[in-house]
Amino acid sequence: MSADPWGERLPRALGLFSTIAVSVGISIGSGIFRVPASVAAVLPDAGSVLLCWVAGGFIVLCGTLSIAELAAAVPRSGGVFAYLLEAFGPLPAFLFGWAELTVVRAAALGAIATVFAEYLGYFIPLSGTQVRLVAALAIVLIGLLNYVGVRGAAAVLGATTSAKYLALLALGILAYTASGGTSAHFTPLFSGAPSWSLLASALVPVMWTYDGWADPAMIGGEMRQPGRTLPLGLILGALAVMLVYLVVNLGFLYALALPQMAGSKLIAASVAQQIPLLGGAGTRVIAAVVVLATFSSLNGSMLIGSRIFFAMGDRRVLFRALARVSPRFNTPSLGILLATVLGVAYVLANDFAELADKFVLGVWPFYALAVAGVFVLRRRRPDMPRPYRVWGYPLVPLLFLAGAAGLIVNALLTKPRDTGVTFLIILAGVPVYLARRRWFSR
């Protein structure tokens, strides 16, 4: 296919609803069904719990407002990859792609597919080995769905995302009818001054549940009217996720006292069992919602991950073959194949906790670097067309960078081994990049 004015060869077939669906669909996966309990276990009172979720949403919103400027100005496949390439050159862009190849995307696909298979086990009994096999099969099926056309994959993503969003919102509202629920669970709102160190620790899993806010930018090369669609979709998607998370956490706090929340591994199921309208089917209802949520997230993650690999080949940062576009379906066929193979390999070799840790730690340095690119491109290319500019510049990007730096430093202090291993894997991309450049020069 010939390139469009922005240099893209994929058809611009997606609109505003698809942008929002990607953001919401990837963000609302399995995390919101388990993370509220881990946050309650760390923090001492209801006020600190709510403050943590608000703080996470605020950091994400600052990042979204910043990334939206780059998305509108550089509407290319790969999103963050394209912004790093424009602002900092091929090495940081390659390292982002390398992180996606070795840690981030494969781990995300594997983690989401594993939870999908585990909760499917509520309806179809599965052994431990069968859970991994079903998770691998789910990745393969999602890969085939994405291969046969972006419109079909986007339509499935939109339908499943809408269903799970409404189901999660209904759960948060129905929690106010839970037997044993009372507003006394909110008092005292604060037992003392908030502990910033505890808040920083609790923010790590919270940020994992929010992750997905920047992902619509990855399919910027397939958006119609990207100067308008991408910024609006990114911002509306982030706000939609913040809203439903606050509704759910308020409902959970009303239904359960903080010690009960902390002691409930499957907190959403615990709340659902106390809702009279659901009768005794609370656990099965939640299991069905999680199956739907993770299927939607898996589809979205495949959609955006394959575009990153396609962009790396198309911009000649990795092998050109990855830029192949299927002549029949107009999809990045080899990018989808690579994402599928990596996801299957990870899901067969790791458990959920290992996958989630690698996913969280591997992506945030690149989010921070991309937002820093707003400052670099404004100085270096002041005449670049910018259909949207960051609201509150330069304060908003600076606030995001401060939040991202805090998360990374906290991870280094609290989990030095895991964080160090993840960063070493990413830095191992430097010699790979140098070898690739020498090979291409020959």
N, C-alpha and C positions, 0 to 999 in steps of 0.2 A: 504494500500500500504506500502511496505517496504521503509525504509529511504535510501536516497542516501548518498554519502560520506560526504556531508555537514549536514546531518540530516533532509533533506526535504522529505516529502511524496507526494508532488504534482509533476506532470510530468513537466519536463523542456522542454516546447514546444514553447517558445517565443524567438525571435531573436532581432537583432539590431534595425530594423525598428519599432518593437513594443515598444522598450524602448524609442525611440525618439518620437513616437506617443503619449505615455502616458505623457511625459513631455510637449510637445507642446499642446496636446489636452486638458489637464487640465488647463494649464496656460492661453490659449486664450479662455476665456469664454465671459462673458458679460462685464467685467471690462474695456477693451480697448475701448468699444463703449460709455462709459460715463465718465471714470476717466480723460481723457485729459481736459475736461471742468472744472472739480473741481480743477485740478492742475493749470490751467490758471487763475482761480479765486483767487488763493492764491499768485501766484508769479507775479512780476511786469514787466517782460520782457521776450522775446523769448529765450534769452540765458539762463536765470535761469530755464525755462521750460525744455529745452533740457538737461541742466546740471542735473536736477532732474532725468530724465529718464535714463541718462547715469550712474548716481550714483547708482540708483536702480539696473540696470543691472550689475554694477561692484560688488556690494554686493552679488548679487545672484551668479555671476560667482565664487567669492571667496568661497561661501558656497558649490557650486557644485563641485569645484575642491577638497574640503576637504571631503565632503560626499562620493565622488567617491572612495577614498582610503578605507573607511569602507565598501562600497558596494562590492568592489572586494575581500576584505579579509574575509568578513562575508556575503556571498550571501544567506541570509535567508529571508523567508517571513516576512513581517512586517517592514523591512527596519529600520527606526529610532528606533522602538521598540527593534529590535534585537541588535542594536549598544549600546543602553542604558543598556540593560541587560548584555552585555559583559563587558562594561566599568565601570558601576556604580552599578550593581546588580538589584534585582527584584523590589525594591520600586520605583525608578525613571521610570523604564520601565512600571510598573503598572500604574503610574500616567499619563504617556503618553497615554496608552490605555484607562484609565479612561477619560482623556480629549477628546479622539476620541469618546468615547461612549456618553459623556454628552454634549459636545460642538462642537468639530471640525468637525468630519465627518458628523454627522447628520445635522449640520448647513450648511455645504458645499453643501450637496445633496439638502437640502431644498431651499437654496438661488438660486442655479443653476436652479433647476426645476421651481421655481417661475418665474424667468426671461424668461425661455423657454415658459411657458404658457402665460405670458404677451405679448410677441412678436408674439406668435401664434394667439393672438387676433386681429392682423392686418388683418388676412385672414379669421378667423372664430370668429365672435363677441362673447365675453365671459363676463359675469358679474364677480364681485369680487369673489363671492362664486365659480363660475365655474372655475376661474383661479386657485384657490387652489385645486379643485378637479382634474383638468387636470394635475397640477403639481404632485399631489399624484399618479395619474395613470401613468405618465411618469416614476416615480421612480419604481413603481411595474413592468412595462414592461422592464426597464433596468435590474432590479433584475432577471427577468426570462431569459433574454438574457445571463446574466453572469452565471446563474445556468446551462444552457444547454451546456456550454463548453467555456473554456478560448480562444480557437482558434477563435471561431465565434465572441466572444466579441472583441477580439483584431483585427480581420479583419474589423469589423464595425468601430471600433475606428480609424484604419489606414485610411480607405476610407474617413470618415467624417472629420478627422483632415487634411488630404491632401487638401480636397476641401475648407475648411474654411481658411486654411493658404494661398492658392493661391488667394482666394477671397479678403482677407484682404490686401495682398500684392498689388493686382491690385487696390484696393481702394486708398492705399497710393500713388501709381504711378499716377493714374488718377486724383488725387487731384491737380496735377500740371497743369491740363487743365481746372480747375474750372474757371467759369466766375467771374471776380473780384479778382482773385488770383494775387499776386504780391510779388516779393522778398522784397519790401519795408516793408512788415510785419516783417522782421527780423531786421530792423534798428530802433533805435539803438539796437545792440545785447544785451548789458547790459546798463541799465540806471544808474548804480552805482555798488558799491561792492556788490556781492551776499549776501543776508541775510541768514545766516546758520539756524537761528531759523525758518524762513519761509520754507526753503528747508526741514528741518526735519519734519515739519507739512505736507508738500506736499508729502513727501516720503511714508507716511502711506498708502494712497490709491494706490500709484504706486506699493508698495510691494505686495498689494493684487492682482494686475493684473499679477505680476510675479509669484505668488504662484503656485506651481506645479513642480518647478525645482527639488525637492527632491523626488517626488512621484514615479518615476520609481524604486527607491530602494525598495519600498514596495513589489514589485513583484519579488524581487531578487531570490526567491526560485523556480521560474518557467522559469528562463533565461538559455538558452544554452550558454556554454562557458562564465560563468558570470565574470571571471577574466578579460576578454577583453570586453565583450558586455556591461556590466553595466557602467564602467567608460567612455567608448567612447560614449555610448548613452546619459548618463547624460550631458556630456559636449556639445555634438552636439545639444541636445535639448535646453539647456540654450542659446547657441549662436544663434540658429534659432529664438527663441522668442525675444531676444535682437534686432536682425536685423529687424524683421518685425515691432516691436514697434517703432524703430527709424525712419524707412521709413514712417510709418503712421503719427507720430507726426510732422515730417518735412513737409509732405503733408498737414496736417491740418493747420499748421502755415502759409504755403504758401497760402492756400485757404481763410483763415479767419484771420482778425486782432485779437490780443489777447483779447480785450474787447468783440468781437463777440464770440470767443471761450468760454470765461467765462460765457456769457449769454445764451449759447446753451445747454439745458439739454440733448438733443439727438444730440450730436455734429456730429457723423458719418452721421446721416440722413441729417443734415444741409449742410455738405460738399457734400454729394451725390446729393442733389437737384441742386447744382451749376455745376455739371459735364455734359457737353453737350451730351456726349455719352449715358448717362442714361435717357435723356429726363426728363419727369415728373415723372418717376417711381423710383426716388431715395429713397424715404422713404420705399417703398415696397421691393426694393432690399436689403436695409440694414436690414429690418425686417427679410427677408429670411436668410440672412447671420447670424444674431444673433440666429435665431432658430436652424440653423445648428451648430453654435459654441457651444451653450449651450447643445444641445443633445450630442455632442461629449464629452464635459466636464463632463456631468452627467454620461456617460458610463465609462469614465476614473476614476472618483471619486468612483463609485461603485466597480470597479475592484480593486483599491488599498485599499479602506476602508475595504472591506470584508477580505482581506489578513491580515490586522492588527488584526482583531478579531480572525481569524484562528490561527495566531501566538501566541496570548495570551493563547488560549486553548492548543495549541500544546506544548508550553514551560511551561505549568502548572502554569501560572501566573493568569489565570482566569479559569473558569469551563472547564473541559476537553472536554465536549460535543461540544464546539465551534470548536474543531479540527476535527470534523467529515468530511470525504471526501466522496462525492457521489460515490458509486461503479459503477454507470452507466456513469456519465459524468466527473469523476475525478476533481470535483470542490469543494471548501469549502462550502458546502450547508448551514450549520447553520450560518456561518459567513456572507454569502450573505443575508440570511433571517433576521438576526439581523440588518444589515446595512439598508435593505429595510424598516423594521418596524420603525427604528429610524428616517429615512429620512421622511417618511410619517407623523409621529407624529409631527416633527418639522415644516413641511410645512403647516400643518393644524392649528398650534398654534402660528406662528410668521409671521411678515412681512419681506420684503427683507432687510431693513436697520438693523433690530435687528439681523438677521441671519448673515449678512456680518460682523458686528462688533464682534460678538462672534467668528466667524471663524478666523479673523485676529489676535485677541488678544490671542486666545487660543493656537496657534501652535508655535509661535516664540520662547518662552522660551525653548522648546524642541529641536528646530533646533540648538539653541546655545549650549545646553547641549550635543547634539550629536557631533557637531564639536569639542567641548572640549574633547570628547572621543578620538579624534585622538591623542592628547597629552598623555592621560592616557594610552591608549593601546600601544603606542610606548615605554613608560617607563615600563609598567607592563609586556608586552608580546613582547619583541623586536624580538623574533624568529618567530613570527606569519608570515606565508606566505602572502606577499603583492604584488600581481601582478602589482598593480599601487600604486605609492606614490605621495603625494600632490606636485604639482609643486610650488616652492617658499616657501616650509616649512622652518621655522614656521611663516613667515610673512603673507602668504595668510590666514591661519586659524585665526590668530590674527586680521587681518583686518575685517574678517567676524564677529568675536565676538564683535569687537568694534561697527560695524554697527548695529548688533542685539541689543546690550545693549542700543544704542542710541534710537532705535525705541521703545523699551520697556519702557525706562525712559520717553520718550516723551509722550507715551500713558498714563502713570501714572500721568503725570503733566497736560495734556490737557483733559483727560477723566478719572478722578480718580474714578468716580462711576462705569462706565461700566467696566473699567479695574479691579477694586477691586472685583466686583461681579464675573467676569470671573475667576480670580485667586482664589477666595474663593471656587468656585465650583471645581476647580482643586485640591485645598488643602483638600477639603472634601473627596478626595479619600484616604487620609492617614488612617483615622479610618476604612474605608471600607477595605483597604488592610490588616490592623492588624486583623480585624474580619475574613477576608478570610483566613489568615494564621493560626489563631487559630482553625477555623473550619476544615481546611485540616489536621492540626496536630492531631486532634481528630479522 
